[in-house]
Amino acid sequence: IYKDVRNYMHTIGEDVKNEEGHIIGYKQNNEEYVFVVIDHCTFLQAENINGTNTQWDSLKHLSQEYLSRQLKDRFKCIVVLIQQQASETERQEFYKGETVISKLEPSLNGLGIFKNTQQDATMVLGIFNPARYDIEKYYGYDIRILQHKARFLIVLKDRLFGQEGLRIPMLFNGATNKFIELPLPDSEE
């Protein structure tokens, strides 16, 4: 993944070197935004990293060294690493003071064995489908009417804009794979 993206980045820009010939940066020649989307991280195969050959070590190395340090920081790519919640979070684990719904929503803790990848991320988003759990009302929206067409984008982590906890209601059309933002729950729309 890294080698393919690095090779592409060198076709639209170049490394900046000091007098000794050491790379000190990168300069892009155009205003193109490069998105790197990895869907789905659990499909990555384990590689030998510092004498270990586990998927966890391979993903940690990919996240820290390649996705964060190289692609995000050096080349300024927009990196999207898609992960699903661990199946254990599908259970209703009971902690004092939490509602049943908050236990079902996506969370940083729910990233399972690969939860350390969120430490390298600038922003972490979760998508929640309340109809999956037979929730009738969610943040003012009648899920009985919207059914499986309702999705909520939840900002789980945001280092740039401070929007953690923001929920964006969306109407999902599975036939066309399109999302549109829902109006406020009390509006006529």
Disulfide bonds with the S-S distance in Angstrom:
none
